[in-house]
Amino acid sequence: MPGIDECLLEVMRLPGARGAAVVDWTSGLALGTIGESPNGDHEATAAETAEVARMAAEQPVFAQAQAGPSPGAPFAQAQAGPSPGAPPLPAVEDVIVTTVPGYHILRFVETAFDSSVFLHLWLDRSEGNLALARIKLGEIAERLVLA
């Protein structure tokens, strides 16, 4: 099971990847970064993207239970309700922000402790494939091990 550095290296192999980070969305701290940052400062980018992630994860409209668990959804537990004593998980799988030059994908990572981490991928619009990146980012997030 890969750690932060290995996952970030794998993310950067995606076509069009410009930069990536693993971010704690409750604190806004970058746990790991690689590549470029949209504003030239990885820590500032982590704090800014954490605001977006927190805003999406905490909105009740996105936390509404589905009719049934989505097949393969990493946050099926959030849809069914957390187990007793477990921290609540965001029902949001990912957030995609589209800009003129690129895409920003924030993929929430389920963890054993508090699930307050997401992967941020900055993808060049002309070179990247948004659908492929979203699928691969989900696969990478499922394998990420945080110690």
Backbone as ProteinMPNN parsed JSONL, in Angstrom:
{"seq_chain_A": "MPGIDECLLEVMRLPGARGAAVVDWTSGLALGTIGESPNGDHEATAAETAEVARMAAEQPVFAQAQAGPSPGAPFAQAQAGPSPGAPPLPAVEDVIVTTVPGYHILRFVETAFDSSVFLHLWLDRSEGNLALARIKLGEIAERLVLA", "coords_chain_A": {"N_chain_A": [[0.84, -1.179, 0.0], [0.7, 2.105, -0.962], [2.284, 5.098, 0.319], [2.049, 8.643, 1.036], [4.017, 10.013, -0.593], [4.499, 8.133, -2.677], [1.948, 7.914, -3.803], [1.561, 10.541, -4.717], [3.564, 10.687, -6.671], [2.53, 8.827, -8.471], [0.15, 10.112, -9.206], [1.202, 12.279, -10.608], [1.977, 11.069, -12.936], [-0.181, 11.042, -14.563], [-1.621, 12.087, -17.661], [-1.16, 15.459, -18.441], [-0.955, 16.351, -15.834], [-0.162, 18.892, -13.594], [0.421, 19.614, -11.003], [0.185, 18.371, -7.621], [-1.291, 17.494, -4.453], [-1.562, 16.275, -1.09], [-3.912, 16.976, 1.232], [-4.98, 18.117, 4.423], [-8.208, 18.73, 5.132], [-9.443, 19.91, 7.305], [-7.578, 21.453, 8.674], [-6.202, 22.73, 6.649], [-3.62, 22.218, 5.954], [-0.88, 21.15, 3.953], [-0.008, 17.844, 3.48], [1.696, 16.647, 1.837], [3.337, 17.49, -1.211], [3.738, 17.958, -4.782], [5.231, 18.803, -7.92], [4.011, 21.67, -9.737], [2.414, 24.653, -8.379], [-0.704, 26.296, -8.572], [-0.688, 29.013, -7.809], [1.923, 29.4, -7.195], [2.641, 28.813, -4.594], [2.605, 26.198, -2.555], [1.597, 25.783, 0.063], [-0.237, 27.889, 0.442], [-2.022, 27.265, -1.609], [-2.947, 24.8, -0.658], [-4.342, 25.616, 1.655], [-6.319, 27.209, 0.463], [-7.675, 25.392, -1.248], [-8.57, 23.658, 0.68], [-10.558, 25.139, 1.894], [-12.539, 25.083, -0.09], [-13.027, 22.317, -0.212], [-13.931, 21.829, 2.407], [-16.213, 23.418, 2.44], [-17.838, 22.075, 0.55], [-18.009, 19.491, 1.707], [-19.327, 19.917, 4.104], [-21.898, 20.719, 3.554], [-25.315, 20.222, 3.932], [-26.999, 19.51, 1.792], [-25.449, 17.935, 0.117], [-25.009, 15.754, 1.68], [-27.196, 14.166, 1.838], [-28.848, 11.079, 2.152], [-28.629, 8.374, -0.152], [-30.833, 6.368, -2.248], [-29.87, 3.822, -2.184], [-26.703, 2.222, -1.493], [-24.06, 3.423, -3.529], [-22.575, 1.538, -6.095], [-19.292, 0.571, -5.559], [-18.66, 2.989, -4.423], [-16.534, 4.967, -2.439], [-17.427, 6.152, -0.152], [-19.651, 4.867, 0.9], [-20.341, 4.218, 3.467], [-20.935, 6.675, 4.628], [-23.313, 7.236, 3.399], [-24.936, 5.259, 4.413], [-24.784, 5.822, 7.016], [-22.716, 6.567, 9.803], [-20.791, 4.16, 11.652], [-21.263, 3.301, 15.126], [-19.427, 5.443, 17.243], [-17.574, 6.037, 15.276], [-15.996, 8.61, 13.314], [-17.883, 11.062, 11.452], [-18.218, 10.713, 7.923], [-17.502, 12.485, 4.88], [-20.093, 12.744, 2.488], [-19.52, 13.45, -0.005], [-17.716, 12.548, -2.853], [-15.842, 13.653, -4.673], [-14.684, 16.913, -5.749], [-14.902, 19.045, -8.462], [-13.355, 21.662, -10.039], [-13.536, 23.84, -12.654], [-11.422, 25.717, -14.66], [-10.298, 28.231, -16.998], [-7.619, 27.592, -17.929], [-7.326, 25.015, -16.833], [-8.149, 22.096, -14.768], [-9.22, 21.425, -11.464], [-9.162, 18.875, -9.286], [-10.538, 17.632, -6.422], [-10.231, 15.02, -4.419], [-11.732, 13.162, -1.986], [-10.35, 11.266, 0.683], [-10.799, 8.241, 2.227], [-10.113, 7.417, 5.518], [-8.846, 5.534, 8.355], [-8.883, 6.968, 10.698], [-9.986, 9.817, 10.745], [-10.892, 10.723, 8.265], [-10.346, 13.226, 7.002], [-8.925, 14.114, 4.855], [-7.82, 14.994, 1.576], [-7.031, 14.432, -1.889], [-5.497, 16.634, -4.104], [-5.498, 17.465, -7.397], [-4.028, 19.275, -9.942], [-4.763, 19.85, -13.155], [-3.794, 20.218, -16.481], [-5.752, 21.716, -18.909], [-5.608, 21.462, -21.723], [-3.958, 19.278, -22.16], [-4.721, 17.243, -20.465], [-7.003, 14.591, -19.444], [-10.014, 14.754, -18.19], [-11.981, 12.873, -17.326], [-10.532, 10.429, -17.218], [-8.55, 11.177, -15.366], [-10.096, 11.632, -13.082], [-11.092, 9.051, -12.537], [-8.681, 7.6, -12.139], [-7.599, 9.044, -9.997], [-9.428, 8.435, -8.009], [-8.902, 5.681, -7.711], [-6.259, 5.782, -6.794], [-6.625, 7.18, -4.408], [-8.033, 5.284, -2.928], [-6.052, 3.437, -2.377], [-4.202, 4.816, -0.9], [-2.183, 5.089, 1.958], [-2.133, 6.363, 5.116], [-0.003, 7.067, 7.684]], "CA_chain_A": [[0.0, 0.0, 0.0], [1.565, 3.283, -1.085], [2.127, 6.25, 1.187], [1.79, 9.933, 0.396], [4.963, 10.309, -1.672], [4.279, 7.216, -3.792], [0.685, 8.292, -4.444], [1.759, 11.792, -5.457], [4.319, 10.351, -7.884], [1.597, 8.168, -9.389], [-0.755, 11.151, -9.707], [1.926, 13.1, -11.586], [2.117, 10.324, -14.197], [-1.386, 11.243, -15.371], [-1.425, 13.081, -18.719], [-1.587, 16.818, -18.142], [-0.805, 16.705, -14.415], [0.753, 20.018, -13.361], [0.805, 19.583, -9.6], [-0.723, 17.599, -6.777], [-1.042, 17.592, -3.019], [-2.433, 15.614, -0.129], [-4.244, 18.088, 2.123], [-5.932, 17.926, 5.517], [-9.186, 19.789, 4.881], [-9.857, 20.601, 8.528], [-6.556, 22.44, 9.047], [-5.686, 23.41, 5.468], [-2.192, 21.947, 5.814], [-0.448, 20.183, 2.95], [0.742, 16.733, 4.051], [2.677, 16.334, 0.814], [3.1, 18.199, -2.473], [4.629, 17.629, -5.889], [4.961, 19.578, -9.128], [3.749, 23.107, -9.642], [1.242, 25.128, -7.655], [-1.334, 27.311, -9.425], [-0.308, 30.368, -7.416], [3.34, 29.405, -6.859], [2.84, 28.544, -3.172], [1.852, 24.988, -2.228], [0.879, 25.918, 1.338], [-1.4, 28.755, 0.208], [-2.959, 26.487, -2.416], [-3.562, 23.809, 0.236], [-5.318, 26.318, 2.495], [-7.432, 27.66, -0.379], [-8.466, 24.239, -1.691], [-9.218, 23.109, 1.878], [-11.799, 25.9, 2.074], [-13.505, 24.553, -1.057], [-13.372, 20.963, 0.224], [-14.718, 21.949, 3.637], [-17.516, 23.977, 2.054], [-18.618, 21.019, -0.097], [-18.222, 18.363, 2.618], [-20.185, 20.269, 5.234], [-23.228, 21.157, 3.114], [-26.316, 19.168, 4.1], [-27.576, 19.08, 0.515], [-24.596, 16.89, -0.447], [-24.936, 14.644, 2.631], [-28.449, 13.423, 1.849], [-28.7, 9.647, 1.88], [-29.097, 7.882, -1.442], [-31.79, 5.278, -2.14], [-29.06, 2.649, -1.849], [-25.292, 2.549, -1.657], [-23.547, 3.434, -4.889], [-21.585, 0.485, -6.271], [-17.906, 1.003, -5.61], [-18.458, 4.312, -3.84], [-15.702, 4.864, -1.258], [-18.074, 6.725, 1.012], [-20.937, 4.214, 1.108], [-20.623, 4.278, 4.897], [-21.555, 7.967, 4.899], [-24.684, 7.166, 2.92], [-25.667, 4.367, 5.297], [-24.655, 6.343, 8.372], [-21.485, 6.1, 10.406], [-20.919, 3.172, 12.714], [-21.156, 3.958, 16.434], [-18.087, 5.828, 17.655], [-16.74, 6.426, 14.138], [-16.241, 9.992, 12.904], [-18.697, 11.136, 10.238], [-17.479, 10.82, 6.668], [-18.207, 13.307, 3.903], [-20.788, 11.99, 1.448], [-18.958, 13.916, -1.268], [-16.555, 11.784, -3.315], [-14.861, 14.595, -5.188], [-15.122, 18.234, -6.192], [-14.171, 19.428, -9.666], [-13.448, 23.082, -10.367], [-13.051, 24.048, -14.012], [-10.951, 27.054, -14.979], [-9.946, 28.317, -18.415], [-6.439, 26.801, -18.281], [-7.228, 23.668, -16.298], [-9.115, 21.515, -13.852], [-8.772, 21.104, -10.118], [-9.962, 17.771, -8.763], [-10.327, 17.368, -5.006], [-10.765, 13.675, -4.155], [-11.698, 12.835, -0.568], [-9.703, 9.993, 0.993], [-11.325, 7.596, 3.432], [-9.049, 6.937, 6.401], [-9.316, 4.848, 9.556], [-8.997, 7.843, 11.854], [-10.994, 10.874, 10.701], [-11.3, 11.015, 6.886], [-10.306, 14.663, 6.754], [-7.836, 14.298, 3.889], [-8.182, 14.868, 0.165], [-5.998, 14.574, -2.915], [-5.767, 17.737, -5.024], [-4.776, 17.371, -8.667], [-4.161, 20.383, -10.876], [-4.648, 19.214, -14.453], [-3.798, 21.114, -17.632], [-6.963, 21.464, -19.695], [-5.32, 21.076, -23.109], [-3.212, 18.014, -22.208], [-5.287, 16.239, -19.57], [-8.279, 13.951, -19.694], [-10.704, 14.906, -16.917], [-12.627, 11.616, -16.935], [-9.479, 9.488, -16.845], [-7.917, 11.663, -14.143], [-11.02, 11.412, -11.966], [-11.106, 7.61, -12.25], [-7.374, 7.218, -11.588], [-7.453, 9.679, -8.697], [-10.219, 7.618, -7.094], [-8.159, 4.444, -7.455], [-5.094, 6.13, -5.98], [-7.133, 7.538, -3.078], [-8.399, 4.05, -2.22], [-4.838, 2.728, -1.967], [-3.345, 5.678, -0.074], [-2.055, 4.736, 3.365], [-1.635, 7.453, 5.954], [0.451, 6.512, 8.972]], "C_chain_A": [[0.888, 1.247, 0.0], [1.233, 4.384, -0.079], [1.933, 7.509, 0.37], [2.712, 10.176, -0.794], [4.739, 9.431, -2.895], [2.995, 7.564, -4.543], [0.834, 9.571, -5.266], [2.562, 11.555, -6.735], [3.416, 9.696, -8.925], [0.625, 9.174, -10.003], [-0.064, 11.966, -10.802], [2.185, 12.376, -12.901], [0.886, 10.468, -15.091], [-1.122, 12.299, -16.447], [-1.983, 14.443, -18.318], [-1.444, 17.24, -16.693], [0.23, 17.816, -14.266], [1.268, 20.013, -11.933], [-0.229, 18.815, -8.804], [-0.333, 17.782, -5.319], [-1.993, 16.681, -2.268], [-2.648, 16.654, 0.963], [-5.208, 17.629, 3.211], [-6.944, 19.057, 5.414], [-9.691, 20.473, 6.143], [-8.866, 21.691, 8.925], [-6.058, 23.259, 7.868], [-4.207, 23.177, 5.244], [-1.933, 20.911, 4.731], [0.382, 19.114, 3.644], [1.829, 16.272, 3.098], [2.324, 17.067, -0.463], [4.1, 17.729, -3.517], [4.257, 18.502, -7.086], [4.76, 21.05, -8.851], [2.546, 23.391, -8.758], [0.623, 26.245, -8.491], [-0.94, 28.746, -9.081], [1.15, 30.463, -6.978], [3.655, 29.075, -5.411], [1.974, 27.348, -2.767], [1.039, 25.124, -0.94], [-0.362, 26.796, 1.189], [-2.454, 28.015, -0.613], [-3.675, 25.459, -1.556], [-4.645, 24.46, 1.09], [-6.545, 26.73, 1.681], [-8.306, 26.496, -0.839], [-9.167, 23.574, -0.513], [-10.535, 23.836, 2.158], [-12.898, 25.369, 1.149], [-13.969, 23.164, -0.613], [-14.278, 21.001, 1.446], [-16.132, 22.448, 3.314], [-18.404, 22.886, 1.433], [-18.967, 19.907, 0.891], [-19.229, 18.666, 3.716], [-21.587, 20.712, 4.838], [-24.229, 20.019, 3.227], [-26.901, 18.662, 2.784], [-26.754, 17.955, -0.121], [-24.523, 15.659, 0.446], [-26.211, 13.825, 2.662], [-28.207, 11.978, 1.446], [-29.282, 9.301, 0.514], [-30.126, 6.775, -1.204], [-31.097, 3.987, -1.745], [-27.616, 3.006, -2.048], [-24.878, 2.484, -3.126], [-22.5, 2.344, -5.033], [-20.186, 1.07, -6.375], [-17.642, 2.35, -4.993], [-17.639, 4.199, -2.565], [-16.371, 5.406, -0.011], [-19.472, 6.153, 1.214], [-21.335, 4.252, 2.578], [-21.327, 5.588, 5.244], [-23.012, 7.957, 4.463], [-25.536, 6.309, 3.841], [-25.678, 4.884, 6.726], [-23.408, 5.773, 9.011], [-21.754, 5.048, 11.47], [-20.722, 3.872, 14.051], [-19.696, 4.228, 16.81], [-17.171, 6.265, 16.527], [-17.018, 7.877, 13.775], [-17.079, 10.016, 11.638], [-17.81, 11.321, 9.009], [-18.229, 11.746, 5.721], [-18.871, 12.419, 2.855], [-20.264, 12.371, 0.071], [-17.755, 13.054, -1.625], [-15.455, 12.715, -3.811], [-15.53, 15.897, -5.584], [-14.271, 18.58, -7.405], [-14.438, 20.905, -9.941], [-12.798, 23.263, -11.729], [-12.647, 25.506, -14.179], [-10.579, 27.074, -16.454], [-8.695, 27.484, -18.73], [-6.434, 25.371, -17.762], [-8.368, 23.249, -15.399], [-8.442, 21.308, -12.501], [-9.713, 20.022, -9.609], [-9.562, 17.567, -7.309], [-11.011, 16.042, -4.704], [-10.612, 13.347, -2.679], [-11.146, 11.43, -0.363], [-10.305, 9.454, 2.287], [-10.152, 7.063, 4.241], [-9.661, 6.295, 7.638], [-9.57, 5.814, 10.707], [-10.046, 8.922, 11.71], [-11.441, 11.291, 9.305], [-11.359, 12.504, 6.583], [-9.219, 15.029, 5.756], [-8.401, 14.206, 2.478], [-6.929, 14.983, -0.695], [-6.424, 15.724, -3.821], [-4.895, 17.54, -6.247], [-5.082, 18.609, -9.487], [-3.808, 19.822, -12.242], [-4.734, 20.25, -15.563], [-4.961, 20.738, -18.547], [-6.655, 20.954, -21.1], [-4.626, 19.717, -23.215], [-3.861, 16.897, -21.411], [-6.608, 15.688, -20.051], [-9.003, 13.916, -18.356], [-11.32, 13.59, -16.441], [-11.594, 10.591, -16.462], [-8.839, 9.898, -15.524], [-8.808, 11.411, -12.933], [-11.046, 9.939, -11.558], [-9.805, 7.194, -11.569], [-7.166, 7.817, -10.2], [-8.253, 8.911, -7.637], [-9.518, 6.329, -6.726], [-6.961, 4.701, -6.543], [-5.529, 6.448, -4.55], [-7.49, 6.3, -2.266], [-7.179, 3.309, -1.696], [-3.951, 3.525, -1.009], [-3.374, 5.239, 1.383], [-1.441, 5.911, 4.101], [-1.247, 6.861, 7.298], [0.579, 7.603, 10.001]], "O_chain_A": [[1.734, 1.408, 0.88], [0.082, 4.575, 0.314], [1.685, 7.453, -0.835], [2.244, 10.509, -1.883], [4.782, 9.918, -4.025], [2.958, 7.516, -5.773], [0.301, 9.674, -6.371], [2.272, 12.157, -7.769], [3.527, 9.978, -10.118], [0.314, 9.091, -11.191], [-0.685, 12.302, -11.81], [2.574, 13.008, -13.884], [0.913, 10.06, -16.252], [-0.465, 13.304, -16.173], [-3.137, 14.557, -17.906], [-1.777, 18.374, -16.348], [1.356, 17.698, -14.75], [2.419, 20.367, -11.681], [-1.364, 18.629, -9.241], [0.79, 18.169, -4.996], [-3.082, 16.359, -2.744], [-1.689, 17.155, 1.55], [-6.13, 16.854, 2.955], [-6.586, 20.222, 5.588], [-10.316, 21.53, 6.051], [-9.262, 22.731, 9.45], [-5.547, 24.364, 8.055], [-3.592, 23.864, 4.428], [-2.66, 19.926, 4.605], [1.362, 19.428, 4.32], [2.771, 15.589, 3.5], [1.147, 17.25, -0.771], [5.155, 17.183, -3.196], [3.099, 18.89, -7.24], [5.265, 21.599, -7.872], [1.765, 22.497, -8.433], [1.349, 27.06, -9.061], [-0.867, 29.599, -9.965], [1.57, 31.491, -6.447], [4.825, 29.057, -5.029], [0.755, 27.472, -2.651], [-0.087, 24.632, -0.865], [-1.416, 26.485, 1.744], [-3.648, 28.13, -0.338], [-4.881, 25.261, -1.704], [-5.74, 23.915, 1.23], [-7.676, 26.614, 2.154], [-9.532, 26.595, -0.825], [-10.237, 22.989, -0.679], [-11.507, 23.226, 2.603], [-14.048, 25.225, 1.562], [-15.164, 22.869, -0.635], [-15.277, 20.285, 1.508], [-17.116, 21.949, 3.859], [-19.587, 22.791, 1.759], [-20.103, 19.433, 0.91], [-19.909, 17.763, 4.203], [-22.389, 21.051, 5.708], [-24.004, 18.948, 2.664], [-27.262, 17.489, 2.684], [-27.308, 17.111, -0.826], [-24.025, 14.619, 0.016], [-26.307, 12.874, 3.439], [-27.453, 11.696, 0.515], [-30.291, 9.863, 0.087], [-30.273, 6.298, -0.079], [-31.676, 3.153, -1.049], [-27.315, 3.999, -2.71], [-25.301, 1.594, -3.864], [-21.618, 2.227, -4.182], [-19.933, 1.96, -7.188], [-16.507, 2.826, -5.029], [-17.995, 3.418, -1.682], [-15.908, 5.132, 1.097], [-20.378, 6.864, 1.647], [-22.521, 4.311, 2.904], [-22.231, 5.595, 6.079], [-23.854, 8.601, 5.09], [-26.72, 6.587, 4.034], [-26.479, 4.441, 7.549], [-23.074, 4.61, 8.784], [-22.807, 5.043, 12.107], [-20.085, 4.924, 14.11], [-18.844, 3.346, 16.704], [-16.097, 6.809, 16.784], [-18.151, 8.337, 13.91], [-17.001, 9.09, 10.83], [-16.786, 12.002, 9.06], [-19.459, 11.793, 5.749], [-18.272, 11.449, 2.39], [-20.54, 11.682, -0.911], [-16.87, 12.85, -0.794], [-14.293, 12.587, -3.425], [-16.749, 15.983, -5.733], [-13.05, 18.422, -7.374], [-15.584, 21.336, -10.059], [-11.645, 22.883, -11.931], [-13.421, 26.416, -13.881], [-10.55, 26.022, -17.094], [-8.701, 26.736, -19.707], [-5.611, 24.572, -18.208], [-9.39, 23.924, -15.279], [-7.241, 21.048, -12.422], [-10.922, 20.235, -9.515], [-8.388, 17.356, -7.002], [-12.238, 15.955, -4.732], [-9.493, 13.262, -2.172], [-11.438, 10.518, -1.137], [-10.313, 10.136, 3.312], [-9.301, 6.345, 3.717], [-10.841, 6.485, 7.932], [-10.375, 5.526, 11.593], [-10.967, 8.944, 12.527], [-12.31, 12.155, 9.186], [-12.317, 12.982, 5.976], [-8.66, 16.124, 5.809], [-9.334, 13.447, 2.215], [-5.916, 15.55, -0.285], [-7.574, 15.784, -4.255], [-3.672, 17.457, -6.131], [-6.243, 18.954, -9.704], [-2.685, 19.371, -12.463], [-5.651, 21.07, -15.579], [-5.125, 19.573, -18.909], [-7.374, 20.097, -21.614], [-4.701, 19.071, -24.261], [-3.582, 15.723, -21.653], [-7.247, 16.242, -20.946], [-8.643, 13.132, -17.478], [-11.189, 13.236, -15.269], [-11.772, 9.96, -15.42], [-8.613, 9.055, -14.656], [-8.319, 11.017, -11.874], [-11.024, 9.621, -10.369], [-9.826, 6.513, -10.544], [-6.613, 7.157, -9.32], [-7.8, 8.759, -6.502], [-9.53, 5.921, -5.565], [-6.688, 3.922, -5.63], [-4.876, 6.032, -3.593], [-7.276, 6.267, -1.054], [-7.262, 2.625, -0.677], [-3.052, 2.965, -0.381], [-4.439, 5.042, 1.967], [-0.363, 6.391, 3.748], [-2.064, 6.231, 7.969], [0.948, 7.333, 11.144]]}, "name": "protein", "num_of_chains": 1, "seq": "MPGIDECLLEVMRLPGARGAAVVDWTSGLALGTIGESPNGDHEATAAETAEVARMAAEQPVFAQAQAGPSPGAPFAQAQAGPSPGAPPLPAVEDVIVTTVPGYHILRFVETAFDSSVFLHLWLDRSEGNLALARIKLGEIAERLVLA"}
